[in-house]
Amino acid sequence: MKRIIFTALLLTVLLSLFAGNSDLIERTERWYEYNPNSLPHWMTPDEILRSDEIGRNFQETAPPVGPVRAISEFDQMDGVMIRWPLGIPVALVAALSQEIEVLTVVTSGQQSSCNSTFQNNGVNMSNITYMNASTDSYWSRDFGPWFIMDGNDELGVVDFVYNRPRPNDDEIPITYANTYGLNLFGMNLEQTGGNYMCDGLGTAAQTQIAYTENGNNQTNVNNLMQSYLGIENYFVIDDPNNTYIDHIDCWGKFLAPDKVLIRSVPTSHAQYDEIEAVANFFASEDCAWGYPYEVVRVYTPDNQPYSNSLIINNRVFVPVTGSSWDDEAIQSYVDAMPGYDIIEMPNTTSAAWESTDALHCRTHELADEDMLYVEHMPFHGELPADQDVIFEAYIYPYSGDPLYADSLYVELTINDQPVREQLLLANTTGNSYETAPYTLVPGAEYSYYIHAADQSGRSTDQPIMGALDPHQFTVEADAIAPVITHEAIVGGYDTILPILVEANITDNSQVLNAEMVYMINDGPEEYLTLIPQGGDIFSADFDVQTAGTLTIEYKISATDGVNESFFPSNRWYSFTLTPTANENDIQLPLVNSFDSVYPSPVVFGSDNVTLKYSSTSTPSFSIYNVKGQKVNEFTGQFGKTVNSINWDLQDQYNNRVSSGIYFIRMNSNEFNSIKKLLIIE
């Protein structure tokens, strides 16, 4: 009796409310004229009267085994869920079906009609799957399943209390989990999918209805979001749009773990201040990777629904309205998501795209149970110059298929050079992988990504677009010069040439160049390049072609590319020698010489450099980088006349070498010499 009295009182209050605000009734009646097969996005007057039915038959379960990872929209997906009768243009179904499974929720009695429509409109029927179930509306985003990976590395479905008294819609996550044999977890929170976005790394964002529809018990909401979804960083934000729906996808969207798209409006717009406040909020917050979000803006002067888009693997479907601002909106996505195929999608159905309801609301991505997932905390900002780094990653091939060992690597680019360096990832334990220690170049800028592939045919990059949108960091400039130790050379009468010049040189980063700087009989300074021999040893043979007693003054120099040091630091060593040769020998024309490398320095885009030399036997030329690694080798002609040969600046694999310092060593039976070459950008 008390319940009847309460219901009567409630009805009286609601009718009074509706009488004072007839817009809801008129809007609902107008909706049904054009959409007789679906309830509207809002709660109808009848549903308001039945709001006590929300959650009536909900079954709560224990949370999943942790740690739990909520699947983001930009994780690898296996399909898209839609509902028949459609709320989307069949052209969207056709476009989706070209690359991914489209799961259509339809009653058995309507499946034939649905099938005919698809067949007649260019839909790829090999990618169409049906799930027979009744629905109340086509808002599959709002009532569809939320996906997680649990601590047992199993894909699961999180069900929630749908915030509408729509029992058929509310049953869909359960039906899906049972159909596909997935674990089902009942989270006792009133929720809706259009008001939920996550980054796949423990961060989620919703508007304030996440709290208000759950009795404003913020602690309880936070705890359940953490237990069932693994959400540790939870943004609950006042809805800046100030509309009836309060869904976050009407104004914002995570595009990546470190990027969030927020709509923008003219300063004259009623909600300008609120929308800018949200954009500023995200710009001041750190993403899961430890640095502030990049806030991407999309201009919506007439409340266009551009943020209500669908990310599905490498494609993004953006709702467009025929506005003059459509092209600018598409460009915002192109700029923010390099490598993605950005597809504009007009709506030709009677249920047009609206600011509170568009493409995202009427579709729902379905997670790939066998996805290949790479977890990595990226380096960012400025790193110290005096430490090696190890790149670490956790790689999960959920298919159970083995990983390809040669396809697990970090690909690096230094200072935007076109040549990339690959560092192999080796398994350490379980799903953990890491590279060998890697020495950073002081003052350099790095970009990198991680690649993985398994024998299921899946491959992935982290970040998702790999080289097109890599992780980036810089290295602090080096202020420490190389340290040189060297035992002074002692000469004398009848000195046998050549003399070995050797030094031990260390640096906190790397030695880029080492030389003997010398003068003969107070002549001009000359330079002998010291070649790395392994460890910290650098050496070269010192030889002269001058007769008589000679006075040699010299010092050793070394540079790390920024700092230069000398040994001795403030004077010159000096020794005398008389080479074991007679003047007649010296007067003979030179027949073995390495005269020049031209041009040097050489600009990176040049075709080649010319090596000028003389040799009495077939000479070989070896090219070394600053690490002492041989990058190429070739032979020349011999004869007592001057010869030349060109090097095309390519390595032994026909790849253009990067800019930097290189050593060219000429060897023949009677002679060897080294020249230095600098390749600059």
C-alpha positions in Angstrom: 0.0 0.0 0.0 2.8 2.4 0.9 4.5 1.6 -2.5 1.3 2.5 -4.4 0.9 5.7 -2.5 4.6 6.6 -3.1 4.3 5.8 -6.9 1.1 8.0 -7.1 2.9 10.9 -5.4 5.9 10.4 -7.7 3.7 10.4 -10.8 2.0 13.6 -9.6 5.3 15.3 -9.1 6.7 14.1 -12.5 3.5 15.1 -14.4 3.8 18.5 -12.8 7.4 18.6 -13.9 6.6 17.6 -17.4 3.8 20.2 -17.6 6.3 22.8 -16.6 8.8 21.6 -19.1 7.0 20.1 -22.1 10.2 20.0 -24.2 11.0 16.4 -23.0 7.6 15.1 -24.0 7.7 16.9 -27.4 11.3 15.8 -28.1 10.4 12.2 -27.3 7.3 12.2 -29.5 9.3 13.7 -32.4 12.0 11.1 -31.9 9.5 8.2 -32.3 8.2 9.7 -35.5 11.6 9.1 -37.2 13.0 6.2 -35.0 10.2 3.8 -34.1 12.6 1.0 -33.6 14.8 2.5 -30.8 14.5 4.4 -27.6 16.2 7.8 -27.6 19.5 8.6 -26.0 17.7 10.4 -23.1 15.4 8.9 -20.6 11.8 9.1 -21.8 9.0 10.3 -19.4 7.9 6.7 -19.1 11.5 5.6 -18.2 11.7 8.4 -15.6 8.7 6.9 -13.9 10.4 3.5 -14.0 13.8 4.7 -12.9 13.6 2.5 -9.8 14.0 -0.5 -12.1 17.6 0.5 -12.9 19.8 -2.3 -11.6 16.9 -4.3 -10.3 18.2 -7.6 -11.6 21.9 -6.8 -11.6 24.2 -9.6 -10.5 27.4 -8.5 -8.7 30.5 -10.7 -8.8 33.9 -10.7 -7.1 36.4 -8.5 -9.0 38.9 -10.1 -11.4 42.3 -11.4 -10.2 44.8 -8.5 -10.3 46.6 -6.8 -11.7 43.8 -5.7 -14.0 44.3 -3.6 -17.2 41.4 -1.9 -18.7 41.5 -2.1 -22.6 41.6 1.2 -24.4 39.9 2.1 -27.6 43.3 2.2 -29.4 44.4 -1.2 -28.3 44.2 -4.1 -30.8 40.6 -4.9 -31.7 38.9 -7.9 -33.1 35.6 -6.4 -34.2 32.9 -3.7 -33.8 29.5 -4.2 -32.2 26.5 -2.6 -33.8 22.7 -3.2 -33.5 20.0 -3.9 -36.0 17.8 -2.0 -36.8 20.6 0.4 -37.5 21.3 3.8 -36.0 24.2 4.3 -38.4 24.4 4.5 -42.2 24.9 1.2 -43.9 27.9 2.8 -45.6 29.7 2.8 -42.3 28.9 -0.9 -41.9 30.4 -1.5 -45.3 33.5 0.5 -44.5 34.0 -1.3 -41.2 33.6 -4.7 -42.7 36.4 -4.2 -45.2 39.0 -4.8 -42.5 37.4 -6.1 -39.4 34.5 -8.3 -38.1 31.2 -6.5 -37.6 29.2 -8.2 -34.8 25.5 -7.3 -35.4 23.1 -7.7 -32.5 19.8 -8.7 -34.1 16.8 -10.8 -33.2 16.4 -14.1 -35.1 13.2 -12.7 -36.8 15.0 -9.7 -38.2 18.3 -11.3 -39.2 17.1 -12.1 -42.8 16.1 -8.5 -43.4 19.4 -7.3 -42.0 21.4 -9.8 -44.1 19.6 -8.6 -47.3 20.3 -5.0 -46.6 24.0 -5.7 -46.0 24.3 -7.8 -49.2 22.7 -5.1 -51.3 25.0 -2.3 -50.0 28.5 -3.5 -50.5 29.1 -5.0 -47.1 31.8 -7.6 -46.9 29.7 -10.5 -45.7 32.7 -12.6 -44.8 33.3 -10.2 -41.9 29.7 -10.1 -40.7 28.7 -12.1 -37.5 25.3 -12.2 -35.9 24.5 -12.4 -32.2 20.8 -13.0 -31.7 19.4 -10.9 -28.9 16.7 -8.3 -28.3 17.7 -4.7 -27.7 15.8 -1.5 -26.7 18.0 1.0 -28.6 21.0 1.3 -30.9 23.3 2.9 -28.3 25.7 0.0 -28.3 28.4 2.3 -26.8 26.3 3.0 -23.7 25.2 -0.6 -22.9 28.0 -2.6 -24.5 30.7 -4.6 -22.7 33.8 -3.1 -21.1 37.0 -5.1 -21.6 39.9 -5.9 -19.2 42.9 -8.2 -19.1 43.1 -9.8 -15.7 46.0 -11.0 -13.7 45.7 -14.5 -15.3 46.3 -12.8 -18.7 42.7 -13.6 -19.7 40.3 -11.2 -21.5 37.2 -10.5 -19.5 34.0 -8.5 -19.7 33.0 -6.0 -17.0 29.3 -5.6 -16.7 27.8 -2.6 -14.9 24.4 -1.2 -13.9 23.3 0.5 -17.1 21.9 3.9 -16.2 18.6 3.4 -18.1 15.7 1.1 -17.2 16.3 -0.9 -20.4 16.5 -4.6 -19.5 17.3 -5.9 -23.1 20.1 -3.4 -23.6 21.4 -4.1 -20.0 21.7 -7.8 -20.8 24.0 -7.5 -23.8 27.4 -7.6 -22.0 26.2 -10.8 -20.3 25.1 -12.3 -23.6 28.4 -11.4 -25.3 30.5 -12.9 -22.5 28.5 -16.1 -22.6 28.5 -16.3 -26.4 32.3 -16.0 -26.6 33.2 -17.8 -23.4 34.7 -14.9 -21.6 34.9 -14.3 -17.9 32.2 -12.0 -16.7 32.6 -9.6 -13.8 29.7 -7.7 -12.3 30.7 -4.2 -11.0 27.9 -2.7 -8.9 28.2 0.8 -10.3 25.6 2.7 -12.4 27.5 3.6 -15.5 27.2 4.3 -19.3 29.8 3.7 -22.0 29.5 7.1 -23.6 30.8 8.6 -20.4 33.9 6.4 -20.1 37.3 6.6 -21.7 40.6 5.0 -20.6 44.2 5.0 -21.8 44.9 1.2 -21.3 47.5 2.2 -18.6 45.4 2.7 -15.5 43.9 6.1 -16.3 40.2 6.8 -17.0 38.1 9.9 -17.3 34.4 10.5 -16.8 32.0 13.4 -16.0 30.5 14.0 -12.7 27.5 11.6 -13.2 29.9 8.8 -12.4 29.6 10.1 -8.8 26.1 11.6 -8.8 24.4 8.5 -10.2 26.0 6.5 -7.5 24.9 8.4 -4.5 28.0 10.7 -4.6 29.9 8.0 -2.7 33.2 8.9 -4.3 35.3 6.5 -2.2 33.1 3.6 -3.2 33.2 4.5 -6.9 36.9 5.0 -6.9 37.5 1.7 -5.1 35.3 -0.3 -7.5 36.8 1.3 -10.6 40.2 0.3 -9.3 39.2 -3.3 -8.3 37.3 -4.2 -11.5 39.1 -2.1 -14.1 42.5 -1.4 -12.6 42.0 2.4 -12.7 44.6 4.1 -10.5 44.4 7.6 -12.0 40.8 8.6 -12.2 39.6 12.0 -13.6 36.0 12.9 -12.7 35.2 16.2 -14.3 32.2 18.5 -14.4 30.7 18.3 -17.8 31.6 21.5 -19.7 28.9 21.1 -22.3 26.1 21.6 -19.8 23.7 19.3 -21.8 21.2 16.7 -20.7 23.5 13.7 -21.5 26.7 14.5 -19.6 28.8 12.1 -21.7 32.5 12.7 -22.0 32.6 11.5 -25.7 30.5 14.6 -26.6 33.6 16.8 -25.9 36.7 14.7 -25.3 38.6 11.6 -26.4 41.9 9.9 -25.5 43.8 9.5 -28.8 46.8 7.8 -27.2 48.1 7.4 -23.6 49.7 10.9 -23.9 47.1 12.7 -26.1 43.6 13.9 -25.4 41.3 15.6 -27.9 39.1 18.4 -26.5 36.6 20.4 -28.5 37.0 24.1 -28.9 34.5 26.8 -29.5 34.5 30.6 -30.2 34.9 33.0 -27.3 31.2 34.0 -27.8 30.0 30.4 -27.1 28.1 30.0 -23.9 30.4 27.2 -22.7 33.7 28.7 -23.8 35.1 29.2 -20.3 34.1 25.7 -19.1 35.5 24.0 -22.2 38.8 25.9 -21.9 39.0 25.0 -18.2 38.9 21.3 -19.1 41.6 21.7 -21.8 43.8 23.5 -19.3 43.1 20.8 -16.7 44.4 18.1 -19.0 47.4 20.2 -20.1 48.5 20.5 -16.5 48.1 16.8 -15.7 50.7 14.1 -16.3 49.8 11.2 -18.5 50.6 7.6 -17.5 54.1 8.0 -19.1 55.1 10.7 -16.7 54.8 14.0 -18.6 51.9 16.4 -19.4 49.2 15.5 -21.9 49.3 16.9 -25.4 45.9 18.5 -25.7 44.6 18.3 -29.3 41.8 20.8 -30.2 39.1 20.3 -32.7 37.0 23.3 -33.6 33.2 22.9 -33.1 31.7 26.4 -33.5 28.2 25.0 -34.1 28.5 22.1 -31.6 29.6 19.6 -34.3 30.2 16.1 -32.9 33.7 15.7 -34.1 35.0 14.2 -30.9 32.4 11.5 -31.1 34.6 9.3 -33.4 35.6 5.7 -33.4 39.2 4.5 -33.3 39.5 0.9 -34.6 43.0 -0.4 -35.1 44.7 1.8 -37.7 41.5 3.7 -38.7 39.5 6.6 -37.2 36.0 7.2 -38.3 35.0 10.8 -37.8 31.4 12.0 -38.0 31.0 15.0 -40.4 27.9 17.1 -40.9 28.6 18.9 -44.2 29.8 21.9 -42.3 32.5 24.2 -43.7 34.6 23.1 -40.6 34.6 19.4 -41.5 38.0 19.6 -43.4 39.6 21.4 -40.4 38.3 18.7 -38.1 39.7 15.9 -40.2 43.1 17.8 -40.4 43.1 17.9 -36.6 43.0 14.1 -36.5 45.5 13.8 -39.3 48.0 16.0 -37.4 47.5 14.3 -34.1 47.4 10.7 -35.3 50.1 10.2 -38.0 49.8 6.9 -39.8 46.2 6.4 -39.0 43.7 6.3 -41.9 41.3 9.2 -41.0 37.9 8.5 -42.6 35.1 11.1 -42.7 31.6 9.6 -42.3 28.5 11.6 -43.1 25.1 10.3 -41.9 22.3 9.8 -44.5 19.9 8.2 -42.0 16.9 10.0 -40.4 18.8 9.9 -37.1 21.4 12.6 -38.0 24.7 13.1 -36.1 24.1 15.4 -33.2 26.3 17.2 -30.7 25.1 14.8 -28.0 25.0 11.7 -30.1 27.0 10.5 -33.1 29.1 7.7 -34.5 30.9 6.8 -31.3 27.7 6.4 -29.4 26.3 3.9 -31.9 29.3 1.6 -32.2 31.4 -0.3 -29.8 34.9 -1.8 -30.4 35.5 -5.5 -29.4 38.9 -6.3 -27.9 41.2 -8.9 -29.5 41.4 -11.8 -27.1 44.8 -12.8 -28.8 46.2 -9.3 -29.0 50.0 -8.7 -28.9 50.7 -6.1 -26.3 53.8 -4.2 -25.4 54.1 -2.4 -22.1 57.0 0.1 -21.7 57.7 3.2 -19.6 59.3 5.5 -22.1 62.3 7.7 -21.5 61.4 11.4 -21.8 62.7 14.8 -21.1 66.5 15.3 -20.7 68.6 12.4 -19.6 72.1 12.6 -17.9 75.0 12.3 -20.3 77.1 10.2 -18.0 75.0 7.0 -17.9 74.2 4.1 -20.2 70.5 3.3 -20.7 68.8 -0.1 -20.9 65.5 -0.2 -22.8 63.0 -2.4 -21.0 59.6 -3.8 -22.1 57.0 -6.4 -21.2 55.7 -8.2 -24.2 52.5 -10.3 -24.0 51.6 -12.5 -26.9 48.1 -13.4 -25.6 47.6 -15.8 -28.6 50.1 -18.1 -26.9 52.1 -18.2 -30.1 55.9 -17.7 -29.8 57.5 -14.4 -30.4 59.9 -13.9 -33.3 63.3 -13.2 -31.6 64.6 -11.2 -34.5 61.5 -9.0 -34.5 61.8 -7.8 -31.0 63.8 -4.6 -31.0 64.1 -0.9 -30.2 64.6 1.3 -33.3 66.5 4.6 -32.6 67.0 7.8 -34.5 69.6 10.3 -33.4 69.2 14.0 -34.3 66.6 13.2 -37.0 69.2 11.3 -39.1 67.7 9.1 -41.8 69.8 6.1 -40.7 68.1 4.1 -37.8 69.8 1.9 -35.3 68.2 -1.3 -34.1 68.8 -2.7 -30.6 67.6 -6.2 -30.1 65.4 -7.0 -27.0 66.5 -10.2 -25.2 64.2 -12.1 -22.8 65.3 -11.8 -19.2 62.5 -13.6 -17.4 58.8 -14.3 -18.1 57.4 -11.5 -20.3 60.3 -9.2 -19.5 62.7 -8.1 -22.2 65.6 -5.6 -22.3 68.4 -4.3 -24.5 72.1 -4.3 -23.8 73.4 -1.1 -22.1 73.4 1.7 -24.7 75.8 4.7 -24.6 74.1 8.0 -25.2 75.6 10.8 -27.2 75.7 14.0 -25.1 73.6 16.9 -26.4 71.8 14.6 -28.9 68.0 14.3 -29.5 66.6 10.8 -29.7 63.4 9.3 -31.0 62.5 5.6 -30.7 59.9 3.0 -30.7 59.6 -0.7 -29.8 58.6 -3.4 -32.2 57.3 -6.9 -31.6 55.9 -9.7 -33.7 54.6 -13.2 -32.9 53.8 -16.3 -34.9 50.1 -15.7 -34.9 50.8 -13.1 -37.6 50.3 -10.1 -35.2 52.8 -7.3 -34.9 52.7 -4.1 -33.0 54.7 -1.0 -32.1 54.9 1.0 -29.0 53.9 3.8 -29.3 51.3 2.5 -31.8 52.4 4.5 -34.9 56.1 3.6 -34.4 58.5 5.8 -36.3 55.7 8.2 -37.3 54.9 9.2 -33.7 57.8 7.9 -31.6 58.9 8.4 -28.0 61.4 11.3 -27.7 64.1 12.4 -25.3 67.2 14.5 -25.2 70.6 14.1 -23.5 72.2 16.8 -21.5 75.3 18.5 -23.0 78.6 17.0 -22.0 80.9 19.2 -19.8 83.6 16.7 -19.1 86.6 16.4 -21.5 88.3 13.1 -22.3 91.1 12.0 -20.0 94.5 11.2 -21.8 97.4 9.2 -20.4 100.5 8.7 -22.6 104.2 7.7 -22.2 106.4 10.3 -24.0 108.3 9.2 -27.1 112.0 8.9 -27.0 114.0 9.3 -30.3 117.6 9.3 -31.2 120.3 8.4 -33.8 119.3 5.8 -36.4 115.7 5.7 -35.2 113.7 2.9 -36.9 110.5 4.2 -38.4 107.6 4.1 -38.1 107.3 4.8 -34.4 104.2 3.5 -32.6 102.2 6.4 -31.0 99.9 5.1 -28.3 97.6 6.7 -25.7 95.0 5.6 -23.2 91.9 7.8 -23.6 88.7 7.6 -21.6 85.6 9.8 -21.5 82.3 9.9 -19.6 80.4 9.4 -22.9 82.6 8.5 -25.9 85.8 9.6 -27.7 84.9 10.8 -31.1 88.4 11.7 -32.3 92.0 11.4 -31.2 95.2 12.8 -32.8 98.9 13.3 -32.5 99.5 17.1 -33.2 103.1 17.6 -34.1 105.6 20.0 -35.7 108.9 19.1 -37.4 111.8 21.5 -37.0 109.5 24.3 -36.0 107.4 23.8 -39.1 103.6 24.1 -39.3 101.3 21.9 -37.2 100.5 18.5 -38.7 98.1 15.8 -37.6 98.2 12.0 -37.2 94.8 10.4 -36.5 94.9 7.8 -33.7 92.7 4.8 -34.4 90.7 3.0 -31.6 92.2 -0.4 -31.0 89.7 -1.7 -28.5 89.2 -0.8 -24.9 90.6 2.7 -24.2 93.7 2.3 -26.5 94.2 4.6 -29.5 97.3 4.3 -31.6 98.9 4.9 -35.1 102.3 4.7 -36.8 104.3 7.9 -37.0 106.5 8.2 -40.0 108.4 10.9 -41.9 109.9 11.3 -45.4 112.5 13.9 -44.4 116.3 13.3 -44.2 118.6 14.5 -41.5 118.2 15.0 -37.8 114.7 16.1 -36.9 113.3 17.8 -33.9 109.7 16.7 -33.2 107.4 18.6 -30.9 104.0 17.0 -30.2 101.0 16.5 -28.0 98.0 14.2 -27.9 94.5 15.6 -28.4 91.1 14.0 -28.0 87.5 15.3 -28.3 84.1 13.9 -27.4 82.4 16.1 -29.9 81.9 19.0 -27.4 85.0 19.1 -25.2 88.6 18.8 -26.3 91.6 17.9 -24.1 95.4 17.8 -24.6 98.2 15.9 -23.1 100.4 17.5 -22.0 97.8 20.2 -21.2 100.0 23.3 -21.3 103.3 22.4 -23.1 104.7 20.2 -25.9 106.7 17.0 -25.7 110.0 17.2 -27.7 112.4 14.5 -29.1 115.0 14.3 -31.8 115.6 11.5 -34.3 117.7 10.7 -37.3 115.8 8.3 -39.6 117.7 5.2 -40.8 117.7 6.3 -44.5 120.3 8.0 -46.7 119.7 11.1 -48.7 119.8 9.2 -52.0 116.8 7.2 -50.8 115.0 10.3 -49.7 115.5 12.0 -53.0 113.7 9.3 -54.9 110.3 10.2 -56.1 107.5 9.1 -53.7 105.7 6.1 -55.0 103.5 5.2 -52.0 101.4 8.0 -50.6 97.8 8.7 -49.4 97.6 12.3 -50.5 94.1 13.5 -49.8 90.4 12.9 -49.3 88.3 15.5 -51.1 86.1 17.2 -50.2 86.4 17.1 -46.4 84.2 18.0 -44.7 81.6 16.6 -47.1 77.9 17.5 -47.0 75.7 14.5 -46.3 73.8 14.7 -49.5 76.9 14.6 -51.7 77.4 11.7 -54.2 80.9 10.7 -53.2 84.4 11.7 -52.1 87.7 11.2 -54.0 90.7 9.5 -52.5 94.0 10.6 -54.1 97.0 8.3 -53.7 100.1 6.6 -55.2 100.9 2.9 -54.7 103.4 0.4 -56.0 101.1 -2.5 -55.2 97.3 -3.1 -55.1 96.1 -1.0 -52.2 93.0 -1.6 -50.0 90.9 1.1 -48.4 89.0 0.4 -45.2 86.4 2.8 -43.8 85.9 2.9 -40.0 83.4 4.8 -37.9 84.4 6.5 -34.6 83.7 3.2 -32.7 86.3 1.4 -34.7 83.7 -0.6 -36.6 84.5 -1.3 -40.3 81.7 0.0 -42.5 83.1 -0.7 -46.0 86.2 -1.9 -47.8 87.4 -1.8 -51.4 90.6 -2.0 -53.5 92.3 0.4 -55.9 94.8 0.3 -58.8 98.6 0.5 -58.5 101.5 2.2 -60.3 104.0 4.9 -59.7 101.8 7.6 -61.0 99.1 9.4 -58.9 95.8 7.5 -58.8 92.4 8.3 -57.4 89.3 6.3 -56.4 85.8 7.4 -55.4 83.8 6.3 -52.3 80.0 6.7 -52.7 79.5 7.3 -48.9 77.7 3.9 -48.6 78.4 1.0 -46.3 79.0 -2.6 -47.3 75.2 -3.1 -47.5 74.7 -0.2 -49.9 73.1 1.9 -47.2 74.1 5.6 -47.0 76.2 6.1 -43.9 75.1 8.7 -41.3 76.8 12.0 -40.7 79.9 12.0 -38.3 83.6 11.3 -38.3 85.1 8.4 -40.4 88.7 7.1 -40.8 89.9 5.9 -44.2 92.9 3.6 -43.9 95.0 2.8 -47.0 97.1 -0.4 -46.9 99.5 -2.0 -49.3 102.5 -4.3 -49.0 104.9 -1.5 -48.4 102.8 1.3 -47.0 99.8 2.3 -44.8 98.3 5.6 -43.9 95.1 7.0 -42.5 93.0 10.0 -43.4 90.0 11.5 -41.5 86.7 12.4 -43.2 83.9 14.5 -41.6 80.4 14.1 -43.1 78.1 16.9 -42.0 74.4 17.6 -42.4 
